[in-house]
Structure formats: C-alpha cells, structure tokens
C-alpha cells in the first residue's frame, strides 16, 4: 500500500482549510486518494472529478461501464466512505 499523502495527516492543513472555508474540497481530495488506492490504475483514470458539497459527494466518471458499476454499488461505496471518514460524513453519493 502506498504511503498516505501529507495533506491527509496534517493538522495544520486541516486547520487552514477550516479557517478559509475549503474543508469540503480537502475531504474530496481525501476521497479521491482513497479511490486511487481502492481502484486499479486504469479504472482510476476514468474518475474525472470528485466534489463534496455539504454532505453530498459527487463523483464524475468518464467510462459508462464504471459509472454503471458505481451506481449499482452506491450503498457499498457510501458505506465505505463513511467508515473511512466517520459515520454520517456523507449522506448521499451522486454518480455523474
């Protein structure tokens, strides 16, 4: 498994994000890093964008097949993300 990225563990970065109001963006980066570890490299290339607005996570996927897979396994991914980031971190997952 690859080494965790610095932005994930730095309390200073988290404090800075909270002060300047981009906590959602930082958490979206962390979700994307989790997806990078979970998916193989070819599948990860299909992830175009990860955004978080409030507690709603949206993932833009280029491949129709991967998009369909994520939609079918939406509850699995939502549960996995909540396990990694704390219960009730995300209320919904939208696949675009």
N, C-alpha and C positions, 0 to 999 in steps of 0.2 A: 504494500500500500504506500502511496506517495505521502510525503511529508505534508502536514497541514500548512496551508498558506498563512502568512503572517497576519493578514487582515482579520483572520478568523479568531485569533487568540489575543490580539492586542486590546487591552482595556482602554488604552489611550485613544485608539481609533474609534472604539465604541462610544467613548465619552464625547469625542469630537463630533461624531455622527449625530448623537443625541442633541448636542448644543445647536448644531447647524441644520437640524431637521431632515437628515437623509438616512435615518435608521432603516427605512424600508428598502432603500437601494442597497445598503450594506447587507441586509438579510437576503435580498435577491441574489447578490454575488455569492453568498454562502450556499444558497440552494443550488446555484449553477455549479459550484465546486463539488457539491455532493453528487449531482447528476454526472459530472465528469468522472468521479470515482466509481459510480454505480454502472454507467453505460460503457460499452467499449468505444474506442476512438472513432470508428466510422459512424456509429449511431449518435455519438455526442456532437459530431459535426452538423447534424441535422437540427440541433437546438439553436434557433436563431436568437431568441431573446427570452429573458426571464425578468418579470416585473412583479412588484408587490405594491398593492395599494390598499392600505388598511390591513385587513386580514385576508384579502383575496389575492391569491397567487395566480399569475397568468404566465403560461409558457407558450411561446410561438415556435412551432415546429415546421420545418420545410417539407419533410417526407410525409406523404399521405399515409403510408403504412405505419410509420412510427406514431404519427398523430392519432391514428385509429387505435393503436395499441395503448397509448396513454389514456385515451378516452375510455376504453374498456376497463383499464386498471386504475381509474381515477381514485377510487376509495383506497386502494393499496398505496398509491403514491402519497395521497393526502395523509394517511396514517403514518407512513414512513417519515415524511417531513415533520409532522408533529412530534414523533418520537425523538427526532434529532434536535429539534429546536424548542421543545417544551410543548406540553399539551395546550391546545387552543391557540397556538401561534397562528394557525391558518384555518379559516372557516370554509373556504371553497378553493377549488382548483379549476381554472379555465384553460382549456387547450385551444390555441388559435392556430 
